[in-house]
Amino acid sequence: MSSKSPRLDVTNASGQTPLLLLVGRRAVQAVEELLRLGASAHKTDYKGEGFLFYALGAADQFEQLANMYVAHNGDLNAVNAEGVS
């Protein structure tokens, strides 16, 4: 039985998870904590944009966020619904 809470990956009306929102807000410590608790780094919003796309908006924190993503088996070649990487 998994101890992961399904609520960690709940989505809003745009398909964004708490993790995606926090990545976009550059909340590095909160992102790290959600990943530690089992939030999925692989979820995408309804546009197909995921962790890396949100991290791009956090240019000053991108490297740190990208390293977290990779540490949780993130795909550095991920593309959105339009095929943009």
Buried (B, 14 or more C-beta within 10 A) or exposed (E): EEEEEEEBBEBEEEBBBBBBBBBBBBBBEBBBEBBEEBBBBBBBBEBBBBBBBBBBEBEEBBEBBBEBBEEBEBBEEBBBEEEEE
